[in-house]
């Protein structure tokens, strides 16, 4: 049998594992997952999405995989919480105050149990929030968010695409090292606790299985995948990914719309 050069698999979701229609080849995934388990290989989804969305994506297989959700802030084995890293509660009002003058920025406050968005934001934005964060409560004011009662894992910003870098750089400059700021593309910026990223989340999760990062194969397409691809022993950027990520990765996989992740894994495992 051909040697398999990894003990764990980590896949980003949007733009990587999922097609632009937010689907994937379910039959091929089942075959790949079964082959991975036969070889004692862990399958991990590493995504900026809420755990409940990821759980829904994998359906009947949801408890057979591990999760690095919320861009590394929430770690789960199957459906069971392993650990989470919350933002310092005292900083959240300061961020919201900083963002308040920017009328073109819409905010999702992502807690451990559910997310929150304002009823005053556009309907199209709220529809997207409910898609990516299935457990969401709409509130009339940020004061209605139970900060202090529920750990807040992440603030996600929806901004004009062409202003993404400017706004992200402004937050970094203003708050310094009090946060980790990352972008998952398409006008999306995530604000996390310091040192929270997919690579650090994966390292902690893999340690529980006795696996090292250099035994990981990882797939990604955008800026929030950079640390993960750098840390993995074997890395693939998607053909549809940004150039900065392609420059980091060891190899290029076919595009997300070609089920590129599953095709690469099938070559190794099937």
TORPA-401031 format. One line per 4 residues: number of its first residue (from 1); their letters; for each residue x negated, y, z of N, C-alpha, C, O. Coordinates in steps of 0.1 Angstrom, whole numbers, plus 5000, padded with zeros to 4 digits. Layout:
BEGIN
NUM) a) X,Y,Z,X,Y,Z,X,Y,Z,X,Y,Z ~ ... .
//
This chain:
BEGIN
1) xxxx) 4992,4988,5000,5000,5000,5000,4991,5012,5000,4981,5013,5007 ~ 4995,5023,4992,4988,5035,4991,4988,5042,5005,4998,5043,5011 ~ 4976,5048,5009,4976,5055,5022,4984,5068,5021,4983,5075,5011 ~ 4992,5071,5031,5000,5083,5031,4992,5093,5040,4990,5090,5052 .
5) xxxx) 4989,5105,5034,4980,5114,5041,4986,5123,5051,4982,5134,5053 ~ 4997,5119,5058,5004,5128,5068,5012,5119,5077,5017,5108,5073 ~ 5015,5124,5089,5023,5118,5099,5036,5125,5102,5044,5120,5109 ~ 5037,5137,5096,5049,5145,5098,5051,5154,5086,5042,5158,5079 .
9) xxxx) 5064,5157,5084,5068,5166,5072,5075,5178,5078,5084,5176,5086 ~ 5072,5190,5073,5079,5202,5077,5083,5209,5065,5075,5212,5056 ~ 5096,5212,5064,5102,5219,5053,5109,5232,5057,5118,5231,5066 ~ 5106,5243,5050,5115,5254,5051,5128,5251,5043,5128,5241,5036 .
13) xxxx) 5138,5259,5046,5151,5255,5039,5154,5264,5027,5153,5260,5016 ~ 5158,5277,5029,5163,5285,5018,5151,5288,5009,5140,5293,5014 ~ 5153,5286,4996,5142,5288,4987,5132,5277,4986,5123,5277,4978 ~ 5133,5267,4995,5123,5256,4995,5130,5243,4994,5130,5236,4983 .
17) xxxx) 5137,5238,5005,5144,5225,5004,5157,5226,4997,5161,5218,4990 ~ 5164,5238,5000,5177,5240,4994,5176,5246,4980,5168,5255,4978 ~ 5185,5242,4971,5186,5249,4958,5192,5263,4960,5197,5266,4971 ~ 5193,5271,4950,5200,5284,4951,5215,5282,4954,5221,5292,4958 .
21) xxxx) 5220,5270,4951,5234,5267,4954,5236,5262,4968,5247,5258,4972 ~ 5225,5262,4976,5225,5258,4990,5228,5243,4992,5235,5239,5001 ~ 5222,5235,4983,5225,5221,4983,5211,5214,4981,5201,5220,4979 ~ 5211,5201,4980,5200,5193,4977,5204,5179,4973,5216,5175,4974 .
25) xxxx) 5195,5171,4967,5198,5158,4963,5200,5148,4975,5189,5144,4980 ~ 5212,5146,4979,5214,5138,4992,5210,5124,4991,5204,5118,5000 ~ 5211,5118,4979,5207,5104,4978,5192,5103,4979,5187,5094,4985 ~ 5185,5112,4972,5170,5111,4972,5165,5115,4986,5156,5109,4991 .
29) xxxx) 5172,5124,4993,5168,5127,5007,5169,5115,5016,5161,5112,5024 ~ 5180,5108,5015,5183,5096,5023,5172,5086,5021,5166,5080,5030 ~ 5168,5084,5008,5157,5074,5005,5144,5079,5011,5136,5071,5016 ~ 5141,5092,5009,5128,5097,5014,5128,5096,5030,5118,5093,5035 .
33) xxxx) 5139,5100,5036,5139,5100,5051,5138,5085,5056,5131,5083,5066 ~ 5144,5076,5050,5143,5062,5054,5129,5057,5052,5124,5050,5061 ~ 5123,5061,5041,5109,5057,5039,5099,5063,5049,5090,5057,5054 ~ 5102,5076,5053,5094,5083,5063,5095,5076,5076,5085,5073,5083 .
37) xxxx) 5107,5072,5080,5109,5066,5093,5103,5052,5093,5098,5048,5104 ~ 5103,5045,5082,5096,5032,5081,5082,5033,5084,5075,5024,5089 ~ 5076,5044,5080,5062,5047,5082,5059,5055,5095,5048,5061,5096 ~ 5069,5056,5103,5067,5064,5116,5063,5078,5113,5055,5084,5121 .
41) xxxx) 5069,5084,5103,5066,5098,5100,5078,5107,5104,5090,5104,5101 ~ 5076,5118,5111,5086,5127,5116,5090,5136,5104,5082,5141,5097 ~ 5103,5139,5103,5108,5149,5094,5113,5161,5102,5122,5159,5110 ~ 5108,5173,5099,5111,5185,5106,5116,5196,5097,5110,5198,5086 .
45) xxxx) 5127,5202,5100,5131,5214,5092,5126,5226,5100,5129,5228,5112 ~ 5118,5235,5094,5112,5247,5100,5118,5259,5093,5114,5262,5082 ~ 5128,5265,5099,5136,5275,5092,5139,5287,5101,5138,5286,5114 ~ 5142,5298,5095,5146,5310,5102,5161,5309,5106,5166,5318,5114 .
49) xxxx) 5168,5299,5101,5182,5298,5104,5186,5293,5118,5178,5288,5125 ~ 5198,5296,5122,5204,5291,5134,5204,5276,5134,5207,5270,5123 ~ 5202,5269,5145,5202,5255,5146,5215,5249,5141,5215,5239,5134 ~ 5226,5255,5144,5239,5250,5140,5241,5249,5125,5248,5241,5120 .
53) xxxx) 5235,5259,5118,5235,5259,5104,5227,5247,5098,5231,5240,5089 ~ 5215,5245,5104,5206,5234,5100,5213,5221,5103,5212,5211,5095 ~ 5219,5219,5114,5226,5207,5118,5237,5204,5108,5239,5192,5104 ~ 5244,5214,5103,5254,5213,5093,5248,5208,5080,5254,5200,5073 .
57) xxxx) 5237,5214,5076,5230,5211,5063,5227,5196,5062,5228,5190,5052 ~ 5223,5190,5073,5218,5176,5073,5229,5166,5077,5226,5154,5076 ~ 5241,5171,5081,5252,5162,5082,5249,5149,5091,5245,5150,5102 ~ 5251,5138,5085,5250,5125,5092,5236,5122,5096,5234,5114,5105 .
61) xxxx) 5226,5129,5090,5212,5127,5094,5207,5137,5104,5196,5137,5108 ~ 5216,5145,5109,5212,5156,5118,5205,5152,5130,5195,5159,5135 ~ 5208,5141,5136,5201,5136,5148,5189,5128,5145,5182,5124,5155 ~ 5186,5126,5133,5174,5118,5129,5162,5126,5125,5152,5121,5122 .
65) xxxx) 5163,5139,5127,5152,5148,5124,5150,5158,5135,5158,5159,5144 ~ 5139,5165,5134,5135,5175,5144,5137,5189,5138,5138,5191,5126 ~ 5137,5199,5147,5140,5213,5143,5131,5223,5149,5128,5223,5161 ~ 5125,5231,5141,5119,5243,5145,5128,5255,5139,5126,5259,5128 .
69) xxxx) 5137,5259,5147,5148,5268,5142,5144,5282,5146,5135,5284,5154 ~ 5151,5292,5141,5150,5306,5144,5135,5310,5143,5129,5318,5151 ~ 5129,5306,5132,5115,5309,5129,5105,5306,5140,5095,5313,5142 ~ 5108,5295,5147,5099,5290,5157,5103,5293,5171,5096,5288,5181 .
73) xxxx) 5114,5300,5173,5118,5303,5187,5126,5292,5194,5127,5292,5206 ~ 5131,5283,5186,5140,5272,5192,5136,5259,5187,5136,5256,5175 ~ 5131,5250,5196,5126,5237,5192,5136,5226,5197,5140,5226,5208 ~ 5139,5216,5188,5148,5205,5192,5143,5192,5186,5138,5192,5175 .
77) xxxx) 5145,5181,5193,5143,5168,5188,5156,5162,5186,5164,5160,5196 ~ 5160,5158,5174,5173,5154,5171,5182,5166,5174,5180,5177,5169 ~ 5192,5164,5183,5201,5175,5187,5198,5180,5201,5206,5188,5206 ~ 5186,5176,5206,5184,5179,5220,5173,5190,5221,5162,5189,5215 .
81) xxxx) 5176,5200,5230,5166,5211,5231,5153,5206,5238,5153,5199,5248 ~ 5142,5210,5231,5129,5207,5237,5124,5220,5244,5119,5219,5255 ~ 5125,5231,5238,5120,5244,5244,5125,5256,5235,5130,5254,5224 ~ 5125,5268,5241,5128,5280,5234,5120,5291,5239,5115,5291,5251 .
85) xxxx) 5118,5302,5231,5111,5313,5236,5119,5326,5233,5122,5329,5221 ~ 5123,5332,5243,5132,5344,5242,5124,5357,5242,5113,5358,5246 ~ 5130,5367,5236,5125,5381,5236,5127,5386,5250,5137,5383,5257 ~ 5118,5395,5255,5119,5402,5267,5132,5410,5267,5133,5419,5258 .
89) xxxx) 5141,5408,5276,5154,5415,5275,5153,5430,5276,5161,5437,5270 ~ 5143,5435,5283,5141,5449,5285,5138,5456,5272,5139,5468,5271 ~ 5133,5449,5262,5129,5455,5250,5140,5456,5239,5139,5464,5230 ~ 5150,5448,5241,5161,5447,5231,5168,5461,5230,5170,5465,5218 .
93) xxxx) 5172,5468,5240,5178,5481,5239,5169,5491,5232,5173,5500,5224 ~ 5156,5489,5234,5146,5499,5228,5145,5496,5213,5144,5506,5205 ~ 5146,5484,5209,5146,5481,5194,5159,5486,5188,5158,5493,5177 ~ 5170,5484,5194,5183,5489,5188,5183,5504,5188,5189,5509,5178 .
97) xxxx) 5177,5510,5198,5177,5525,5198,5168,5530,5186,5171,5540,5179 ~ 5157,5523,5184,5147,5527,5173,5154,5525,5160,5152,5533,5151 ~ 5162,5515,5158,5169,5512,5145,5181,5520,5143,5185,5521,5131 ~ 5187,5525,5153,5200,5532,5152,5201,5543,5141,5211,5543,5134 .
101) xxxx) 5191,5551,5140,5192,5562,5129,5191,5556,5115,5195,5563,5106 ~ 5187,5544,5113,5186,5538,5100,5199,5532,5096,5201,5520,5099 ~ 5207,5539,5089,5221,5534,5086,5221,5523,5076,5231,5516,5074 ~ 5210,5521,5069,5209,5510,5059,5204,5497,5065,5201,5488,5057 .
105) xxxx) 5202,5496,5078,5197,5484,5084,5209,5478,5092,5215,5485,5101 ~ 5211,5465,5090,5222,5458,5097,5215,5447,5106,5205,5441,5101 ~ 5220,5445,5118,5213,5437,5128,5221,5425,5132,5234,5426,5134 ~ 5215,5413,5133,5220,5401,5139,5212,5399,5152,5200,5398,5151 .
109) xxxx) 5219,5398,5163,5213,5394,5175,5215,5379,5178,5226,5375,5180 ~ 5204,5372,5177,5206,5357,5177,5202,5351,5191,5191,5351,5195 ~ 5213,5347,5198,5211,5341,5211,5209,5326,5211,5211,5320,5200 ~ 5206,5320,5222,5205,5306,5223,5217,5298,5219,5217,5287,5213 .
113) xxxx) 5229,5304,5224,5242,5297,5221,5249,5302,5209,5257,5295,5203 ~ 5248,5315,5206,5255,5320,5195,5248,5333,5191,5239,5339,5197 ~ 5252,5338,5179,5247,5351,5174,5258,5362,5175,5270,5359,5178 ~ 5253,5374,5174,5263,5386,5175,5260,5396,5164,5248,5398,5160 .
117) xxxx) 5271,5401,5158,5269,5412,5149,5281,5422,5151,5291,5419,5157 ~ 5279,5434,5146,5289,5445,5148,5301,5444,5138,5299,5441,5127 ~ 5312,5446,5144,5324,5447,5135,5324,5458,5125,5331,5458,5115 ~ 5315,5468,5128,5315,5480,5119,5306,5478,5107,5305,5486,5098 .
121) xxxx) 5298,5467,5106,5290,5464,5095,5298,5459,5083,5310,5455,5085 ~ 5293,5461,5071,5301,5457,5059,5306,5442,5059,5299,5434,5064 ~ 5317,5440,5053,5323,5427,5053,5314,5417,5046,5313,5405,5051 ~ 5307,5421,5036,5298,5412,5029,5287,5407,5038,5282,5395,5037 .
125) xxxx) 5282,5416,5046,5271,5413,5056,5277,5403,5066,5270,5393,5069 ~ 5289,5406,5071,5294,5397,5082,5297,5383,5076,5296,5373,5083 ~ 5301,5383,5064,5304,5369,5057,5291,5361,5057,5291,5349,5059 ~ 5280,5368,5053,5267,5362,5052,5262,5357,5066,5257,5346,5068 .
129) xxxx) 5265,5365,5076,5261,5362,5090,5268,5349,5094,5262,5340,5100 ~ 5281,5348,5092,5289,5336,5096,5284,5324,5088,5286,5312,5093 ~ 5279,5326,5076,5274,5314,5068,5261,5309,5074,5259,5297,5076 ~ 5251,5318,5077,5238,5314,5082,5238,5311,5097,5229,5304,5102 .
133) xxxx) 5248,5317,5104,5249,5316,5118,5263,5312,5122,5271,5320,5125 ~ 5266,5299,5120,5280,5294,5122,5286,5298,5135,5299,5300,5136 ~ 5278,5299,5145,5284,5303,5158,5280,5318,5160,5269,5321,5165 ~ 5289,5326,5156,5287,5341,5157,5300,5347,5163,5311,5344,5160 .
137) xxxx) 5297,5357,5172,5308,5366,5177,5306,5380,5172,5295,5385,5173 ~ 5317,5386,5167,5316,5400,5163,5320,5409,5174,5330,5406,5181 ~ 5312,5419,5176,5314,5428,5188,5315,5442,5183,5309,5446,5172 ~ 5322,5451,5190,5324,5465,5186,5312,5473,5190,5310,5484,5184 .
141) xxxx) 5304,5468,5199,5292,5476,5204,5281,5466,5209,5285,5456,5213 ~ 5269,5470,5207,5258,5462,5213,5259,5460,5228,5254,5451,5233 ~ 5266,5469,5234,5268,5468,5249,5276,5456,5252,5275,5451,5264 ~ 5283,5451,5242,5291,5439,5245,5284,5426,5243,5289,5415,5246 .
145) xxxx) 5271,5427,5239,5263,5415,5238,5257,5411,5252,5252,5420,5259 ~ 5259,5399,5257,5256,5395,5271,5241,5393,5273,5236,5382,5277 ~ 5233,5404,5270,5218,5403,5272,5216,5401,5287,5222,5409,5295 ~ 5208,5392,5291,5206,5389,5305,5213,5376,5309,5209,5370,5318 .
149) xxxx) 5225,5373,5302,5232,5361,5305,5228,5350,5296,5230,5338,5299 ~ 5224,5354,5284,5220,5344,5274,5207,5348,5268,5205,5359,5265 ~ 5197,5338,5267,5184,5341,5261,5186,5346,5247,5193,5340,5239 ~ 5180,5357,5243,5180,5362,5230,5167,5358,5223,5156,5362,5227 .
153) xxxx) 5168,5350,5212,5157,5344,5205,5151,5353,5195,5139,5353,5192 ~ 5160,5361,5188,5155,5368,5176,5165,5379,5173,5177,5378,5175 ~ 5159,5390,5167,5167,5400,5161,5164,5399,5146,5153,5400,5142 ~ 5175,5397,5138,5173,5396,5123,5179,5409,5117,5190,5413,5120 .
157) xxxx) 5171,5415,5108,5175,5427,5101,5178,5425,5087,5170,5418,5080 ~ 5189,5430,5082,5192,5430,5067,5189,5444,5063,5196,5454,5067 ~ 5180,5446,5053,5175,5459,5049,5175,5459,5034,5175,5449,5027 ~ 5175,5471,5028,5173,5471,5013,5160,5465,5009,5150,5467,5015 .
161) xxxx) 5161,5456,4999,5149,5448,4995,5137,5456,4993,5126,5453,4998 ~ 5138,5468,4986,5127,5476,4983,5121,5483,4995,5110,5488,4994 ~ 5128,5483,5006,5123,5490,5018,5118,5480,5029,5114,5484,5040 ~ 5118,5467,5025,5114,5456,5035,5101,5459,5042,5100,5459,5054 .
165) xxxx) 5091,5461,5033,5077,5462,5039,5076,5475,5047,5069,5475,5058 ~ 5082,5486,5042,5081,5499,5049,5087,5498,5063,5082,5502,5073 ~ 5099,5492,5064,5106,5491,5077,5099,5481,5086,5097,5484,5098 ~ 5094,5470,5081,5087,5460,5089,5074,5467,5095,5071,5465,5106 .
169) xxxx) 5067,5474,5086,5054,5480,5091,5057,5491,5101,5050,5493,5110 ~ 5069,5498,5100,5072,5508,5109,5075,5502,5123,5071,5508,5133 ~ 5082,5491,5123,5084,5484,5136,5071,5479,5143,5069,5481,5155 ~ 5062,5474,5134,5049,5469,5140,5042,5481,5146,5036,5480,5157 .
173) xxxx) 5041,5492,5139,5034,5503,5143,5040,5509,5156,5032,5513,5166 ~ 5053,5510,5157,5060,5516,5169,5058,5507,5181,5056,5512,5192 ~ 5060,5494,5180,5061,5485,5191,5048,5477,5194,5046,5470,5204 ~ 5038,5478,5185,5025,5472,5187,5027,5457,5188,5034,5450,5180 .
177) xxxx) 5020,5451,5198,5020,5436,5200,5031,5431,5209,5030,5420,5214 ~ 5042,5439,5211,5053,5435,5219,5062,5425,5212,5070,5418,5218 ~ 5060,5424,5199,5068,5415,5190,5060,5408,5180,5049,5413,5176 ~ 5065,5398,5174,5060,5392,5162,5070,5396,5151,5082,5392,5152 .
181) xxxx) 5066,5402,5141,5075,5407,5130,5072,5398,5117,5060,5397,5113 ~ 5082,5392,5111,5080,5385,5099,5091,5387,5090,5102,5391,5094 ~ 5089,5384,5077,5099,5385,5067,5101,5372,5060,5092,5365,5056 ~ 5114,5369,5057,5117,5357,5050,5122,5360,5036,5128,5352,5029 .
185) xxxx) 5119,5373,5031,5123,5377,5018,5137,5382,5017,5145,5381,5026 ~ 5141,5387,5005,5154,5391,5002,5159,5402,5012,5171,5402,5015 ~ 5150,5411,5016,5155,5421,5025,5157,5417,5039,5165,5423,5046 ~ 5151,5406,5043,5153,5401,5057,5140,5402,5065,5129,5399,5061 .
189) xxxx) 5142,5408,5077,5131,5409,5087,5135,5403,5100,5146,5405,5105 ~ 5126,5395,5106,5129,5389,5119,5120,5395,5129,5108,5397,5127 ~ 5125,5398,5141,5118,5403,5153,5118,5392,5163,5129,5388,5168 ~ 5106,5387,5167,5105,5376,5176,5096,5380,5188,5089,5390,5187 .
193) xxxx) 5096,5371,5198,5086,5373,5209,5072,5371,5203,5070,5365,5193 ~ 5062,5377,5210,5048,5376,5205,5044,5361,5204,5048,5353,5212 ~ 5037,5358,5193,5031,5345,5190,5041,5335,5186,5038,5323,5185 ~ 5054,5339,5184,5064,5330,5180,5064,5329,5164,5066,5339,5158 .
197) xxxx) 5061,5318,5159,5061,5315,5145,5063,5301,5142,5062,5293,5151 ~ 5064,5297,5130,5067,5283,5127,5055,5274,5130,5057,5263,5135 ~ 5043,5279,5128,5031,5271,5131,5030,5267,5146,5028,5256,5149 ~ 5032,5277,5154,5031,5275,5169,5042,5266,5173,5040,5257,5182 .
201) xxxx) 5054,5268,5168,5065,5259,5171,5062,5245,5167,5065,5235,5175 ~ 5057,5243,5155,5054,5229,5150,5043,5223,5159,5044,5211,5162 ~ 5033,5231,5163,5022,5225,5171,5028,5220,5184,5024,5209,5188 ~ 5037,5227,5190,5043,5223,5203,5051,5210,5201,5051,5201,5209 .
205) xxxx) 5059,5211,5190,5068,5199,5188,5060,5187,5184,5063,5176,5189 ~ 5050,5188,5176,5042,5177,5172,5035,5171,5183,5033,5158,5184 ~ 5030,5179,5193,5023,5174,5204,5031,5164,5212,5025,5154,5217 ~ 5044,5165,5212,5052,5156,5220,5053,5142,5213,5056,5132,5219 .
209) xxxx) 5049,5142,5200,5048,5129,5193,5034,5124,5191,5031,5114,5184 ~ 5024,5131,5197,5010,5127,5196,5005,5130,5182,4996,5122,5177 ~ 5010,5140,5175,5006,5143,5161,5000,5157,5161,5004,5166,5168 ~ 4989,5158,5153,4982,5171,5152,4986,5179,5139,4991,5172,5130 .
213) xxxx) 4984,5192,5139,4988,5200,5127,4981,5195,5115,4986,5196,5104 ~ 4969,5190,5116,4962,5185,5104,4967,5172,5099,4962,5167,5088 ~ 4977,5167,5106,4984,5155,5101,4998,5158,5095,5006,5149,5093 ~ 5000,5171,5093,5013,5176,5088,5012,5180,5073,5002,5186,5069 .
217) xxxx) 5023,5176,5066,5025,5182,5052,5036,5192,5053,5047,5189,5059 ~ 5034,5204,5048,5044,5215,5049,5047,5221,5036,5039,5222,5027 ~ 5060,5226,5035,5065,5232,5022,5071,5245,5026,5079,5246,5035 ~ 5068,5256,5018,5074,5269,5020,5074,5277,5007,5068,5274,4997 .
221) xxxx) 5081,5289,5008,5082,5298,4997,5080,5312,5000,5078,5321,4991 ~ 5080,5316,5013,5080,5330,5016,5071,5334,5028,5065,5325,5034 ~ 5071,5347,5031,5061,5352,5041,5062,5345,5055,5052,5344,5062 ~ 5074,5341,5059,5076,5335,5072,5071,5321,5073,5071,5314,5083 .
225) xxxx) 5066,5316,5061,5060,5302,5060,5045,5303,5061,5039,5292,5061 ~ 5039,5315,5060,5025,5316,5059,5017,5309,5070,5008,5301,5067 ~ 5020,5311,5082,5013,5305,5093,5014,5290,5092,5004,5283,5095 ~ 5026,5285,5089,5028,5271,5088,5020,5264,5077,5013,5254,5079 .
229) xxxx) 5019,5271,5066,5011,5265,5055,4996,5266,5057,4989,5257,5053 ~ 4992,5276,5064,4978,5277,5068,4974,5266,5077,4963,5261,5077 ~ 4983,5263,5087,4979,5254,5098,4980,5239,5093,4973,5231,5099 ~ 4989,5236,5084,4991,5222,5080,4979,5216,5073,4971,5223,5066 .
233) xxxx) 4977,5203,5075,4966,5196,5068,4968,5195,5053,4958,5195,5046 ~ 4981,5196,5049,4984,5195,5035,4996,5204,5032,5006,5203,5039 ~ 4995,5213,5023,5005,5223,5021,5009,5225,5007,5001,5224,4998 ~ 5022,5228,5005,5027,5231,4991,5035,5243,4991,5044,5245,5000 .
237) xxxx) 5033,5252,4982,5041,5264,4979,5051,5260,4968,5047,5253,4959 ~ 5063,5265,4968,5072,5262,4958,5069,5270,4945,5064,5281,4946 ~ 5072,5265,4934,5070,5272,4921,5077,5286,4921,5072,5295,4915 ~ 5088,5286,4928,5096,5299,4929,5091,5308,4940,5097,5318,4942 .
241) xxxx) 5081,5304,4948,5076,5311,4959,5069,5324,4955,5065,5326,4944 ~ 5066,5332,4965,5059,5345,4963,5044,5341,4961,5039,5331,4966 ~ 5037,5350,4954,5023,5348,4951,5014,5347,4964,5005,5339,4964 ~ 5017,5355,4974,5009,5354,4986,5010,5341,4993,5000,5336,4998 .
245) xxxx) 5021,5334,4991,5022,5320,4997,5015,5310,4988,5009,5301,4993 ~ 5016,5312,4975,5009,5303,4966,4994,5304,4968,4987,5294,4966 ~ 4989,5315,4971,4975,5317,4974,4970,5310,4986,4958,5307,4987 ~ 4979,5308,4996,4976,5301,5008,4976,5286,5007,4968,5279,5012 .
249) xxxx) 4986,5281,4999,4989,5266,4999,4978,5259,4991,4972,5264,4982 ~ 4977,5246,4994,4968,5237,4987,4973,5233,4973,4965,5232,4964 ~ 4987,5232,4972,4992,5227,4959,5005,5235,4957,5010,5242,4965 ~ 5011,5234,4944,5023,5239,4941,5033,5228,4938,5030,5219,4931 .
253) xxxx) 5045,5229,4943,5056,5220,4941,5065,5225,4931,5066,5237,4929 ~ 5073,5216,4924,5083,5221,4915,5093,5230,4923,5094,5230,4935 ~ 5101,5238,4916,5109,5248,4922,5120,5242,4931,5123,5230,4930 ~ 5126,5250,4940,5137,5245,4948,5149,5240,4940,5155,5231,4944 .
257) xxxx) 5151,5247,4929,5163,5242,4920,5160,5229,4913,5169,5223,4907 ~ 5148,5224,4914,5144,5211,4908,5143,5201,4920,5138,5190,4917 ~ 5147,5204,4932,5145,5196,4943,5130,5192,4945,5127,5180,4947 ~ 5122,5202,4943,5107,5200,4943,5102,5194,4956,5093,5185,4954 .
261) xxxx) 5107,5197,4967,5102,5191,4980,5104,5176,4979,5095,5168,4982 ~ 5116,5172,4976,5119,5158,4976,5112,5150,4965,5108,5139,4967 ~ 5109,5157,4954,5101,5150,4943,5087,5148,4948,5081,5137,4945 ~ 5081,5157,4954,5067,5155,4959,5067,5144,4970,5058,5136,4970 .
265) xxxx) 5076,5145,4979,5077,5135,4990,5080,5121,4984,5074,5111,4989 ~ 5088,5120,4974,5091,5107,4968,5078,5101,4961,5076,5089,4962 ~ 5070,5110,4956,5057,5105,4950,5048,5099,4961,5041,5089,4958 ~ 5048,5104,4973,5040,5099,4984,5047,5086,4990,5040,5077,4994 .
269) xx) 5060,5086,4991,5067,5077,5000,5074,5065,4993,5076,5055,4999 ~ 5079,5068,4980,5087,5058,4974,5080,5050,4963,5086,5042,4956 .
//
